[in-house]
Amino acid sequence: MPRRRLSWRRALVLIGVIILIAACAIFMLFTLGTSLGSEALLVGAAAAVLPVPVLVACFLWLDRYEPEPLKYLVFCFAWGAFVSTAASLRVNETAAGWFEDQGLPVALTAVLVAPFIEELTKTLGPILLLVFRRREWSGITDGLVYCGLSAIGFAMVENILYLGGHGYASGVEQYGPATGAQQVIAIFIVRILLFGFAHPLFTSMAGIGLGIAARSADRRVRFLAPLAGLLLAMMLHGAWNLLPTLTQATGEVLISLFGFVGVMVPIFFGMVGLAVWLRAWEGRLTERVLPDYVRAGWLTPPEVAALSSLGRRHAARVWARRVAGDAGLRAMRGYQFAATRLALLRDGATRGLDRRPVDRERTAREEQELLHSIVVYRSYFVGRDPQSPVGVWDGHRYHLRFPDGSQRAVEAPEEPVVPIPVVLTPPPPPPPPAFPAGYGHPGWYGPRPGPWPPGHR
């Protein structure tokens, strides 16, 4: 992808964000170390880190079609772990002191203050990413991933406080290390194994709103969708905190039981189902958009079909490795990533996401870069399979040459499933303009490089 020039303003923003995250990390380390002690801090950190790889892997699993840059994933995680926790801790402590001074129950902080400040600060990191790197957002899936990682980072540091403070330190102070270890295990089971999905579930509501805004050209949707998602996250978080508060106030355990099982668990499974559906939608997007490039002569029907599911993509990588070794495997992975980015880019163009001429020009450059990358990647594995007939795709039908020397034209099947690229003829001249303003025929930039590098014909 063409790199964006780092202006001095963006450089200052980047430096400022790094300094902010580092300062908040030092603040949280000092605060937790002072309040818990070094031993409780180490115990709490060790226990709190255990579920993190599993939760992160679940969100990365959603993002397999078009993986996001590692630096942005790390940013969101660090933002939630340090910036959000530092801000939330200060606000919650201040609110608790105010409630106590007014003679009100301190438990109101968990219901009236914590949900709002915590969800706002957790979501602020992905919001900054959307503002400064909107082109990295492909839709709701990216919103779930970015906000989910921010929530995981927040939950990790918060769990250090509960496991190390309310668990280990409290138990050691009362009865000794054995009791402290027992309380850590009990809190780990309840807070992490049973309800470890809570923070990612809350913040995922805001992620949905940000993902909708990222793929909409309507200014009203861009403003209202994130706001609605954030408010929903706050209300869901507040309802979650209200359940144990009511249980403690009334002594009725059934309140928490009915709330968790009857409300939160169905919402959780509904969100999981939505995430899985969105993951499949991202794969089907290539089937809807890339046929434009098939008609323009840049891709073939089997190539588009081979991109439509993770199973077919895996089969294509296995085939590429068989016919071209490790280089072919790496080329197929790059080819699949570039093709997915191309589909997302074209989809954004047709949605009218690029309002300014400079954005449309950048989209055209990125499209050209991606098409060139696809041509280069294809050269590593096209024509190397001795079990496949030599074929040429002219944008309408195949022209196959068989081992006996015969050659004939073959129509493309309605549902092509064989992930075998073939040689492409030069794309035809563009038809009369029938595309959105500022965009031409998909991928038409005059004669393009041939599918074969020198020495491979």
N, C-alpha and C positions, 0 to 999 in steps of 0.2 A: 504494500500500500504506500502511496506517496506520503512522505513525512511532512507534517505541518511545521512551518518555521516557528521556533520558539522566540516570540517577541519579548521585550524587556518587561512588559506588563505581566505576561504569562509566567515569565521566570520569577518575578516577584511573588506572584500568587503561589507558585510551586514551593518556593523557599518558605513563604509564610505558613503554608499548610504543614510542611515537614517540621518546622520549628514548633508549631502548635501541637502536633501529635507527640513530639518528643517531650515537650514541657508537661503535657497532660500525663504521659507515661511516668515521668519522674514524680509528678505529684501523687499519682495513685500508688506507686511503689512506696513512697515515703509515708503516705497516709495509712495504707494497709499494714506496713511494717510497724508503724508506731502503735496502732490500735490492737493488732493481733500478736505482735512479737514474731521474731524470726522463725521459731519452730512451727508455730501455728500457720504462719504465712507459707512456709514450704509444704506443709501437709495439705493445706487448702489448695495451693497451686497445683500440686501433683494430682490431686483428685479431680480438680476442675478441668484440667487439660485432657483427661482421659476420653471424654465423649467428643471433643472437638474434631479430631480427624474423621470420625464417623459422620458427624453432621455436615462438615465441609464436603465430604465425598458425596453425600446425598444431593447437595446443591450443584456440585460440579457435574454430577450425572445428568442433571437437567440441561446442562449447557454443552452437550457433546456435539451437536450439529455445528455450532459456530462458537468455539471456546473464546472467552473474553481474555484480554491481555492480563498476564499475571500481576502486573503492577497495579492495575485497577482493583483486582480482587484483594490484594494485600492492603491497599488503601482503605477499602470499605471495612475490612476486618479490624485494622488498627484504629480506624475512626470509632467504631463501636466499642472496642475494648478500652480505649483511653480517653478520647475526647468526650464521648457520650457519658461514660461512667463518671468522669470528673465533674462535668457540669451537673449531672443528675444528683450526684452525691451532695454537692454544695446546696443545690436548690431544695432537695428533700430535707437536709438537716436544718436549713433556715425555716422551712415551712413547719417542721415538727416543733421547733422552738417557739414559733409564733402560736401554734395551736395550744401548746402547753401554757404559755403566758396568758392566753385567753380563757383558760380553764376548759378547753375542749379536748376530746380524746385524741391522742397522738396517732391512733390508728387511722384517722381521717387522711393522713398524709398518703397512705398507700392507695386510697380510693380517689381522692380529689386532686392530688398533686403529682404523684409519681407517674401515673399513666401518661399524663400530658407532657411532662418534661422529658421522660425517657423516650417516648415514641418520637417526639419532635427532634431530639438530638440524634437518635439512631438514624432517622431518615434524612437528616441534614447532609450527611456525607454523600449518599447517593444522589441527593438533589444537586449538590455541587458538581458531581460527576456528570449529571444530565445537562447542566448549564454549560459547562466548559468542554464536555466531550460527548455531545448529543449523538454524533455519528457512530459512536461505539454501542449505542442502544439499538437492538434489533426488535424489541417489543417487550411484552409482559414477562417473558422468560428471563430476560436480562434484569428486569426490575426485581423479580423474585430472587435471583442470584445475588445481586448487589445488596439488597436490603436484608436478605437472609444471612449473608456473611457479616454484615454489620451487627445484626442481632446476636449471632453466635459469639462474636467478640465481646459484646456487652454481657451476655449471659455467663461467659467464662469468668470475667473479672467479678461479677456479682456473686457467682458461686464460690469464689475464693473467700469472700467475706462470710458467706453462710457456712461453708464447710470448715474453714479455719477458725472463725470467731464463734458462731453459735454452736458449732460442732466440737472441734478439737479443744480449743482454748477453754470453753465453758466446761467441758467434761473433765479436763485436767485440773481445773481450779476447784471442782467440787470433789471428785473422787480419785483422780489420777489418770495416767496415760491410757490404761485399758478402757476406762469409761469414755475418754475422749475418742479413741479409735472406734468404739461401738456407735457413738453419736455421729461420727463422720460417715460410717457405713449406712446408718439409718437415713440421714439426710441425703446421701448420694442416691439411695434407692428411690426415695420419694421425689426429690427435687429434680434429679437428672434422668433416672431410668423411666420413671412414670410420667413426669411432666416436663422433660427436657425440651419438648417441642414448643413450649409456651411462647417464649420471646420470638423465635423465628415465625411462628404463626401470626402473632400480632403485627409484626413489622411487614410481613408479606402483604398485608392489606394495602399498606402504603406503596409497596413495590408494584402492585397491580395498577394503581393509579398513575405512578410514574411511567410504567411501561405503556399504558394507553396514551399518555401525553407525548411520549417519544415518537409514536407512529401516527400522530394526528396533525393535520395541517390547520385545524380550527383553533384559533387562539382561545376561545372559551373553553374548549375541551382541555387544552394544555394547562389552563389555570385550575379548572374545577376538578378534573380527574385526580390530580395529586392531593388536592385539598380534601376531597371526599374520602380517598383512601387513607389519608392521615387521620381524619376524624374517626373513621371506622376502626382503625388500629387503636386509637386512644380509648374508644368506648369498649372495645373488646377487652383491652388490658384492664380498664377500670372494673368491668364486670368480673373478670378473673380475680382481681384483688378483693372485690366486695364479698365473694363467697366465703373465704375463711374469716373475714371480719364479722360477718353475720353469724357464722357458726360459733365463733368465740363469744359473741355478745349474747346469743340465745341459748347456747348449749345444744343445739339441734344439729347433729352430724349429718342428717339427711339433706340439709341445705347444700352442703358442699358436694355430697354424693350425687344428688340430682343435677346440680349445676355442671359438674365435671362430665358425668356420663351422658346426661341428656342434652347438653348444649355444646360444650367445648369439644368433646370427642367427635360428634357429627361434623362440626365445623372443620376440625382437623382433617378428617377423611375426605370431606368435600374439597378442601384445598389441595390435598394430595391428588385427587382425581383431576382437578383443574390443571395442576402442574404437569401431570402425565399427558393430558390432552394437548396442552400447549406445546409440549415437547414434540409430539407427533405432528402438530400443525406446522412447526418450523420446518420439518422434513417435507411436508406436502407443499410448502411454499415453492420449492424448486420445481415441482410438477406444474404449478400454475404460472410461473413467471418465465422459466427458462425455455419453454417452447418458442418464445419470440426469437431466441438465438438459434434454435433449430431451423426455423424458417429462413433466418438470415444466413445460414450455412456455417455457423460457428460451432454448433454442437450437433450430436446425433440423438435420435430417440432413445437408443439403449443407454446412452450416457445419462440422460435426464432421468430415465427409469431407475438407474443404478444409484441415484442420489436421494431417492424418495424415502428410504428407510435405513435405519442403522444396520439391519441385517444385510441389505443389499450393499451397503457401503463396506461392510466387513468382507463380504464375498469378493468385492472388487479389489480390496487390498490384498486378500489372499491370492487372487489371480495375478495381480501386478507383481507380487513377490515371486510367484512361480515362474513368470516369464521374464522378469528383469532383475531379480534379486533384491537386495536391500535398497538399492538406488530406486528401483521401481516402486517399492513400498513407500519410501519417503515421498516420491513424486506423486503417487496416488493420494496420499494424505494431503499434500499441498494442493493438489488439483481439487479435491473435495472441499477443502476449506475455501479456496478461491471461488469455486462455483457457488457455494452457499452465500458468500459475501456478495457475489454478483447478483444473485436473486434478491437479496435484501436491498441492495442498492437500487435495482430497477423497480422494486416494489415501492420504495420510498419516493422515487422519482414520479411514478404514476399517481402516488397519493398527494403530490404537490408539497412535499416537505421542504424543498429548496425554494424559498421565496426570492432570495437575492440573486442577482446575476453571478456574483462570485461563488455562491454555493452551487449553482448549476454548472459553472465551469469546473469546479472541483469534482463534482459528481462525474462529469464527462471524462476528466483525467483519470479518476479512479476506475471507471469502467474500462477505459483503454488499458490501464495497467493490469487489471484483472484478466482481461481477455488475452493479453500478451503472456501473462503467467500461465494461463490455462494451456496455451499453445506450447509453451516450453515444457510444462509438466507432462503433457501428453506425449511428447517426443520420446520420453524414456520408456514407454511401454507399448505404443502403437506399432503394430506390424511385427511384434516379436513372438506371437503365439503361433507355433507351427500347426496347431490343431484347428485353427480358424482360417477360413478362406480370406483372401485379400479382397478388401471392399473399399468402395469410394461412395461417400454420401454427398449428393448434390443439392441437398435441401428439400428434396421431394421423395426420392427413392434411392435404394442401394444399387450399386453396380458391382456385382461380385464376380471374381475370377476364381475358377475352381482348379484343382490339381491337374485335371485332364486338358487344361487350356481353354475350356469353354468359358464364356462370359455372358451374363444376362442381368437384366434389371429386375429388382425385387422390391415390391411395395413394402413400406414399413408396417409391421403389425399394429393392431389397435392398442395393445398393451405390451410394449417391448420390455423384456425383463433381462436380457442377456447383457451384462456389463462389459461389453467389448467395444472399445472405441475403434473407429475406422478412419481412413484418410479422408480429409475434407477438401473439397474443391473451393476455389476462391468464392467469396460471397457475391451474390448478384447485386446489380445496381439498386440503390434505394428506391422504393416506390414514392408516389406523391406524399407529402407530409400528412400523417394521420396520427401524430403523437402529440403529447402535451407540449405547450409552448416552451421552447428552450431545449427540447430533446429531439433528436433525430431518430432514424431507424436504429434499432438496438444493435450496438456494436459496430456501426458503419463508420469506418475511418479510412476508407480507401483500401488499397491492396494491403493485406496483412502478411506476416511471416508464414511460410509454409509449415506444415505439421512435422516436417522432418529436419533435424539439424544436419549440418554438413557431415557426410560420411555415414549416414544411417539409412540411406535409401536402398 
